[in-house]
Amino acid sequence: MSLPLYYNWRNLARRKTSSFLTFLVVMVVVLVLAILLSFGAGIQESLANSGIEGNLIVLKPGATAEGTSIISHEEASRLRQTPGLARNADGVGLLSQELCVQTSIPRRNAERNLANVAIRGVDDIAFDVHSKVEIVQGRRFRQGSQEIIVGKAASQRYEHLAINDEIHLGKLGNRFFRVVGIFEEDGGAMESEIWGPRTILSDVYERRFLSSVLLRLSDADKTARAKAYIDGPTVKLSAKTENEYYAELSKTTRDIVFLTIILVAIMVVGAIFAVANTMYAAVDGRKREIAMLRTIGFSRRAIIASFLIESSLICALACLCGLVVSLSIEGGKQDFMSDTTYTVLAYELRITPAILAAAFTASLTVGVAGALAPAIKASRTNIIEALRKA
């Protein structure tokens, strides 16, 4: 025979102060867990949307990102013989030679602190290779002109990047470029970038080399053969799939998740002690009541279950409230500085089903672990002694 749920609700209502404090502690744990994990989820989603199956990115051996890679035009010309290279309707190989530099732009916030924004110099063929890139406002830049297009995320996060705005670029920062278009990349990392004509950017930044080369293969099954050719003695460069490249860039998010788990674990331990303290106080104040329940036939198991249910109810309500509050940040715009590319990546905070499950698991763990010892103590209450003292 088990105790009715109404009995548990009544006891929680009788202990308003202690119940509320326990509720507050667990809610804070859930809120912190959800918010911190949402940072990692947003970054991972942005990077995961960046890769295209069948695309190979080529860097200089030893380079960790495009910004630290230097490829000569002679080395890049050898890539046109890559086995399996796809071609467009005109028979031109889908190979994009790209230059990556960066500039500092104020953020759209009260402090107007500077962000290191990536600039990508490309030729027209790049729009065929980067097939996810789509102009959603304005138009493409013209080759040979001082025009640029900017990613949607960059235009929302940083100043001077709206249509028809002008921005200073170049090695000396003395060349005006006009924004003529806004593009999307299905929420990918390139939406944090500025794109412009490669030859013009090469001149104004005095960079007579390439940072990377992106190739589209006719068939993803030809990846191994193409990589063998590029990594081999003929070309002597380093090739990896776009998915592999962006997966490596997401290592930072795994560090964030790891640190979040450590922080939340410490908070969970504290919350467990808070719940245990509340439940021990409840046991001490209800010894006569527990003795009466045992006298009228409720088993020790029913007593244990009752205290666990009370604790779980507090934690479940706290979890629900914490998640409701955390959902208010869903879609919020943020950016972070990558320690690999040394440029910012703009992204949206995401509360995913996995985060909801993690929050529920954490709150349930707090509720059960915190109430177990007090519940066992309650079930072992000496009936005669408790009734005599009453």
Steps between C-alpha positions, in 0.01 A plus 500: 500500500641837395431846636279729285665778300286756682688414821829601336359827365360587843835450669679714243245778557552479876876557459480804269834658587719189486315370192546832319871519579553146373295585192716807438829310531394230254357757256832687495688175429267421209518855365880512510523156337261593219659838427859374496417200284305724260825680415666176393189382314477827305866491395483133403187556292662789315814299420303186413302698240820619330638184340387361165548133419723465197698819568869488585685788665871523428745667738874523541634201700517593869241777476218471753260732314469709186637808675833327569534336158713636212464337156684627194319542169732240349397245763134584444530450123595134554165440668321535165618145423343354814329167422122524525486882478146601405437741210219741420297514179780696328757235590672719758632315803314579824805629684488816709827679582443706815678760710413537869587816694330681785400842627369652824139622501297640794221279632141623506487543879528778754876450546567479123796273577693377198461158340755329276290427188622270222523633143500249215624593154341282232442477126159448339553122488484498881121534487481170312733322743338650811158383389331586832581869463197696379454874454188599697526877470668718239733340246842345454810717488662571163851372441752784478284735710519607862178326593430236764220275618457403865352202683161543662637431850782752452259770379288449812786491752746762368476864393542650151391177327152592374419541132665817355721546808868570440783343698876565511708198401855435388841480661487869595123508540473776238295332227122536495289196417123523452263229627284390205352173626410280796536122475395194698668160530226297667614631839864397440824659616548704182204717596747665738729605213546779246555398137661708227693476170815295559729703271397835653537371857836349411616844382368707792636255759822436302451123523638337183405149604195286572376383838307196382352327199155339508426220254168339410529131410268338247442213742564479874632146447802654323610682816772252598661508155486881482654537847777255410588712195496830694694365799746318273830614343336666198318772694637470858207673665251384763139414414206419723127496449307810600317295762832392653631857495201647683489206742855591605397864547222384733749359753465824694133424559588162646722681751207728586273199553764327715547805723122540521464141620763555771337824617150354501622184677630718785169685510308171496692380806411823678136462398495141628613621843235775491227244424637263764496778760138583416390137515686428826320797656171360370573159653587649840183708501271214397613210719162466670323516164732235354439279804124533453531405132700193593241413770205508259676268257727695264822310436855630522518485122193728476663751736821502294302540178301788650809702591660431162183616328493822704858578409444410135194726483703799620781424255263433209326833548838676536622330183190608309532861613872506428446369147218748434732786599786355292276483191491879504859502370419266209616662178705767679792633295852446635852462365826353620863531402637175359843409636571331165396761242537806730179639353152520647221257426148638540239247605160460664444350844318167473300307761498151349311185606831365631533802728143453626577135574824593680316756715229251591760234585694745720189610690381140548846403626490785752152404615567129549855525635412780739191327644619139515687512831229704681232268358680192633536671838127576499413137422705386801320727746436320830119497515458461879765757586361754252144461630616518865690826439198648326 
